[in-house]
Amino acid sequence: MTQPTRRDASFIVRIWWEGRDQATDEPIWRGQAQHAATGEAVSFRNLEQLGGFIRRWTGALTTENNLQSDTRAEPPEPS
């Protein structure tokens, strides 16, 4: 199923830390995320999976498309 690509979306996210992986000593993150508009929810085992779920709804943010459409940018400093 293809999701619409948007720059904004609302999510309910709960994350918690469960210690460190014995093999890599990396933090172990767990969590749940829910897309507010549809109720679609996922569980994740690392922050990269959370990012993947959010990108499905918002699209990948790149510097190029951010600079072209960011209307909240601060005005330049006076010379």
C-alpha positions in Angstrom: 0.0 0.0 0.0 1.4 3.4 -1.0 1.0 6.1 1.5 0.6 9.8 0.6 3.8 11.8 0.8 3.4 14.9 3.0 5.7 17.2 4.9 3.6 17.1 8.0 1.9 14.4 10.0 1.1 13.8 13.7 2.3 10.7 15.6 2.0 9.4 19.1 5.3 7.9 20.1 6.4 6.1 23.2 10.1 5.1 23.5 12.1 3.5 26.3 15.6 2.3 26.8 16.2 -1.3 27.8 19.9 -1.3 28.6 22.8 -2.2 26.3 23.4 -4.9 23.7 26.0 -7.3 25.2 27.7 -7.9 21.9 28.0 -4.3 20.7 27.5 -2.2 23.9 25.0 -0.1 21.9 21.8 1.1 23.6 18.7 -1.0 23.1 15.7 1.2 22.3 12.1 -0.1 22.1 9.0 1.7 21.3 5.6 2.1 19.7 4.4 4.7 17.2 1.0 5.5 16.0 0.0 7.6 13.0 -2.7 9.9 14.5 -4.9 10.3 11.4 -5.2 6.6 10.5 -4.5 4.9 13.8 -1.8 2.7 12.1 0.6 1.5 14.8 4.0 -0.2 14.8 6.4 -1.5 17.4 10.0 -0.9 16.9 13.3 -2.2 18.3 15.6 0.7 17.3 15.3 4.3 16.4 16.1 3.7 12.7 12.8 1.6 12.5 10.9 4.6 14.0 12.4 6.9 11.4 11.4 4.5 8.7 7.8 4.5 9.9 7.7 8.3 10.1 9.3 8.7 6.6 6.5 6.5 5.1 4.1 9.3 6.0 6.2 12.4 5.5 8.7 11.4 2.8 12.4 11.8 3.1 13.5 15.3 4.0 16.4 16.5 2.1 18.3 19.7 2.3 17.2 20.7 -1.2 13.5 20.3 -0.7 13.7 21.8 2.8 15.4 25.0 1.5 12.9 25.4 -1.3 9.8 25.2 0.8 10.8 26.3 4.3 8.8 29.4 5.0 9.9 29.5 8.7 13.5 30.4 7.9 15.0 33.3 9.9 15.6 36.4 7.9 19.3 37.1 7.0 21.3 39.3 9.4 21.7 42.9 8.3 25.1 43.7 6.8 
